[in-house]
């Protein structure tokens, strides 16, 4: 079969993509004695805690109620007692509300109502079940899945794409999920296809995962409308726009969404969670996470959401050497965590600990105008010009240069011989522009409200 891919991109020069330590390790279940579940699990408004200190809780019980369409409920991931409800700092986003639960290890579940076989269930019940299960994108984006599947008026979808690329370095959680629980993924995909009445789906998997390709091909062999497409191994193959280009040949216009070119993209983990919500009536309370790097025993762990990093490192027999940096995600787009008491979230697909040598930051030097950043950018931006504007706080120019389309993949910074800190500059500009947009919207709303009084 022809292997497809997208234009540009890079090939990170990490032996085996950093995946050799865990790619052949089966999934292990791990449960800690307590969890910290924060309320900002999704892009959009965070949930509001609806429990208090001293309350008993069951697995799957709602402990955070959603605030609006772009929000999802948050559920207890262990049974036990709420020991605190308080603010915690989380990954540079400021303080967020969090519920602390002491695990009683009784594994007591809240009552749940399965809808039944994905091929027989009433399609109109599926998206509400996804919403009530608190499912968000599990590839790292945390976009509420029920919102993604609720198409704007006038929009249409003809193809569902499933992201099995897992192009990020070090991560093998999706790889193991496809090998060990392929039918679960396909069941969730079929539920989505029926919910939105789309007859065609394509599962894209990079060719460095032959076992996953075989497992998924077998799993779809008797399911209508689904195919598996091998992809060339290249970063960032798993980006939505890159996957769409590789699998369909379509390009998402600047400032637009995948639905604007008639596709929806879901992660394999998201599909598996959807299967649980439909066939078992279970909300999203756990996820599969790769723990690797300078730990004594790297693993692919399935853990309750809210498990602390320190507990997962302990489950991997501790650090093998002093870590210089620990981050959620892979080495290209991972977010450094401030300390090992940081809890995991629905989007935490990997915990990577780098030793001090590998974690060191290099000083940036003057740009030599080589153009490698332009050649590497998977969406065709000019990183050099955007950085000049961003560093000068000229956000109007940065916006005209389409910085808001930047996916912060780090490809440009990776190939830069001058070690320019490109991605941090772009993130700074995007944050500032987003803040300005929100401020303008709030001001306009206030002025409109005043005029109507």
N, C-alpha and C positions, 0 to 999 in steps of 0.2 A: 504494500500500500504506500502511496506517495505521502511523504511527511511534509506537512505544511508549516509555515512560519509567517512572521511579520517582517517589515522592513526595519533596518538598523538594529539597535540593541547591542549587548555586550556578552562576553563569555567570562564570568569571574574566574580568575586563576587560583581557585582553591581546590586542592586535590579532591576529586570526587564531589565537588560542590560542598564539601564539609558534611556530606550525608552518609559516608561510609560507616561512621560509628553507630548509627541507629537504623539504617535502611532495612536490615535483615532481622531486627528485633521485634518480636510480636508485642501487641498491646498488653500493658499491665494495668490493672485497676489499683488505685491507691486512694485511701481516705484518711484525712488528718483528724485531729481531735477538736478542731475548731475551724471556722471559716469567717471571712470578712467579705460581705457582699455589698458592693457599692451600687448606687442607683443610676449612674450615668453609663449604662451598658450599651447605649445606642447613639447614633447620630440623631440629633434632635433633642427635645426636652427630656431631662432625666425624670425617672419615676419618683413618687413621693412615698416614703416609708409609711406603712399602715400597721406596724407592730411596735411594741415598746419593750423596754427592759423587763425581764421576768416572764414574758409570754412564752408558752410552749409552742413549737412549730413542727410541722411535718414536712417531709420532702415533697416538693411540688406545690406547697402552699404559697399563695401570693403574699409577699412581704413588701412589695412596692407597687403602687398603682400608677398606671400611665397618665401622662399629661398631654392629651391631644393626639392627633392622627399620627404624628411622627415619633411617638413614644411607644414603648412596650412595657408590659408588666414584668416585674422581677420576682423570682420564686426562690424559696428556701432550697438549698442544695443538699442539706443534711437535716435530720430530725434532731430535736434537742430544745435548748432554752436560749432565748435572746438575752445576751449579757450586756449589750449596749447598743444604742442608736446614736451615732455622733458623726461629726465631720471628720474626714481624713483628706490629706493632700493626695492628688492622684495624677501622676505623669504630666506635670506642668499645666494641667487644666484648672488649677485652683482647688479649693476644697469641694468635696462632694459628700453627700450623706451616705452612710454605710451602716449596715446591720451586722452586728457581731453575733455569731451563734456558736454555742458549745455543743459539740456532737455527743448525743447519748448512745450512739452506735446501735440503736434499736432498728434503724432503717425503716421507720414508719412513714408510709406514704399517705398523702392527702388522697381522697377518693378522686379517681379520674375516669372519664367516660370515653372509651375507644369509639371511633366512628366506623371501624371495620376495614375490610379489604379495600385497598386503594383503587381497584378496578370496579368496585361496586358502589362505593360511597356516593351520596348525592354531591356533585361537584360544587354546589353553592355553599356547602358547609366547610370546604377545605380552607379557604383564605381566612375566615373567622377563626378556625382552629389554629392556624399558623400565628395569627395575631395573639390569641389568648395564651399560646404556648411561649410567648416572648421570644420568638425566633428572630435573630438578626444575622447579617452576613458573617459567616464564620471564617472567611478568608482573611479577615483583618479590618474590613471596612466598617462593620457594625451598622450597616444600613438596615432599617426595619424591613423584613422580608415581605410582610403584608402590604407595605407601601409600594415596594418594587412591583408587586403583582397586581396592583390596582392601577390600571392604565389611565392616563389623562384622557379626557374627552377628545375624540378624533384620532387617537393613537391606536395602532394595531400591532400585533406580534405574530410572526409566522414561524419563529424558531426559538427554542430554549437552548442555551449553551451552558454546559456544565464544565466548570474549571477544575480539572485534575492535573494542571501543569505543575503546581508546587515548584515554581522556578526559583524561589528564594533559597539562598544557601542554608545549609545545616538542617533544614526542616524535612521531616519524613512522616509526619502525622497523617497527612492526606494519603500518602503512598501506602501506609499500613492499613488505613481505613478501606482503601479500594481493594486491597488484597484480601483482607479478613472479613469485611462486611459489605461486599459489593452489592448483594441483593437489597440491603437496607437503603443504599444510595439510590438504586434503580426504583425502588418502591416510592421513595420521596419524589423522585423526578416524575414518575407516572402520575402521582397525585397532583403535582403542579400542572402538568400537561392537560389533565382533565379539568382542573380548576379554571384555567384560562382558555381552554378549548384550542390548544395549539397541537397540531398533529406530528410535529417534527422536533427532534432533539438531537444534539451532537455533544458527545463527551470528549473533550480534548485532553490528551495526556502526553507529556514529553517522552521522547524515546529512550530516556535514561531510566525508565520505569517499565521494563518489558513484562515483569510479573503482574503489575497493576493493569497493563493493557490487556493481557490475557484474561485476567480475572473479570474485568469489566466486559470484555467481549462475550465471555461465557454468560455473564449475568443478564445481558441484553438480548441474547440469542432468541428468546421466546417472547420478547416484549415489543409491542408494535411501535414503530416510528422512531426508534432510538438507534443511533450508530455510534461507534467509537472511532475517533480520528487521532492517529499518532501525530505528534508535533516534534519538530526539531528542537533539541535542547538549547535554549537561548534565553537570556534575561532581558527584559521582563515579560516573558511569554504569558504569564498569568495575569497581566494587567487587562482590565476589561476591554479597552480599545484595541489592544494588541491581539487578544484572543478572538475578538470579533473579526478583525482584519484577516487573521490566519485561517479561521474556520469558514468564513462566509465571503471574504473578499470585500466586505463593506467597510466604510470608514465613518466613524461617528464625527459629525461636524463639530467645530470648535464651539464650546459652550453648551453643547447638547448632551443628551443621555442615550444609552443604548436603545431605549424604546423608540427613539427618533429614527433609528434605522431598523426597526421592527424585530429587535431581539431582546431577550432578557438573559442575563448571566447569573448563574448560581454556583456557589462553591460546593464541592462534594460533601463537606461536613454539614452545610446547610440542608442539602437534600436528605441526608441521614436524619437530621433533627426533625424535618418535616414528616418523614416516615413514622417516627416515634409519636409525633403529635396526632397523626391520623389513625394509625393502626393500633396504638396503645393508649392514646389520650394523655400522653406524658408531656409536660412542658420541658423546656431546655434548662437542665440543671447541671449538666456535666459536659466536659469536652475533652478531646484528645489533644495532648500537648507534647511536643518533643523537648526533652531536657538533655542538653549536650554541651560540648566544650570542655572546660577544665573541671569536669566532675569525674569521680572514680568509676561510676557505672552509668553511662548514658542510657536513657530509656525513652520509650514512647508511653506516656502515662495517661490513662483516663482518670480525671480527677473531678470532684465537685467544684463548680464555679465558686470562686472566692477562696480557694486554697492558697495559702501564702507560699511565696517562692522558697523561703527557708525550709518549709516542710517538704517541698518537692526535691530540693537539693539533698535533704536528709534521706529521702527515699532512694536517691541515687548514690548513697554512701558518702556524701559530702564532697567537698572540693578536692581535686587532686593537686592543686597548687593555688597560690593566692590569686584571686581574680582581680583583673584590672578594670573590667567593665562587665556588667550583666545587662542584657536587654531582652525585651519581648520581641519576637519575630526573628528574621534572618539578619545576616550581616549587612545587607544592602539598605533595607528600609526599617530595620529594627529600631525601637525606641528604648534608650537607656533608662533603667529604673534607678531610683535614688537609694534604695536599700532592699535587703532581702525580706523585709516584712511586708513588701508590696503584695497585694492579693491579685490573683488571676481574674480575668473577665471572660465574657463569651467570645471575645476576639483573640484570646491568647493562644496562638497556635505553636509557639515555641519559646523556650527560655534558653538562651545561649550565654554561657560564661566564657569570656576571653581572658587569657592570662595577661599579665602586664605588658609583655612584649607585643602581643597581637593587638592589644587595646590602645597602644600609644597613638596619639594624634600627631600628625606632621604639620609643621608650620607651612602656611601657604606662601608662595612666591609670586613674582610678577607673571602675568599672562604673556605667553610667547606667540600668541595669535596663530596657533597651529591648526585650529578648526576641528580638533578631535571631538570636542564636546558637541559640536553641531552634527558631526557624522554619526555620533552614538545616540543622540536623542531619539527615542522611539516615536515621538509625535512631531518631530521636525521643528523644534523651537531653536532659538539662538541663545544658548545659556550665557555666553559671554556678555551680550548686550543687556540681558535681563539682570545679571549680577551688577553691572555698572550702575543701572538705574536703582536697583534695590539698595545697594550700599550707599547711594546718595539720597536715600529716602524719597526718590522720585517715583512714587507709586503710580502716578498717572501714566508715565511712560512704561513702567513695568506691566501695567494692565494692558496697554496697547500692544505690547510684545507678547501677550497671551500667557502671562505668568500663572493666571488662574487655571489654565489648562494643564499646567505642569503636574505630573503625578508623583513628584518627589521620589522617583525610583532610584536616583543616585547614579545612573549610568554615566552622566556627564562628568561627575566628580571622580568616578572610578577611572576613567580613561585620561583624566587631566594630568599631564606631566609636571605641571606647576603646583599640583595639589591644592588648587583653588577650592575654597569652602563654598561650593556652589549651592548645594542643597539647603544648608542652613539659611543662606540669603534668600532663597526662593520661599522657604517656609515662613520666614519673617515677613516678606512682602505679602504673601497670601493671607497671613493672619491680620496684618494691618488693613489690607483692602477689605477683608471680610468684616472687620470691626467697624470700618468707616461705613460700609453698606448698612450694617445693622443700626448704626447711630442715625443715619439718614432716614431709614425706614421708621425708626422710633419717633424721630422728630416730625416726620410727615404724618404719622398716625396721631401724634399729640395735637398737631395743628388742625388736622381734620376733625378730631374730637372737639377741640375748642370752638371750631366754626359751627359745629352742629348743636352747641349748647344754647 
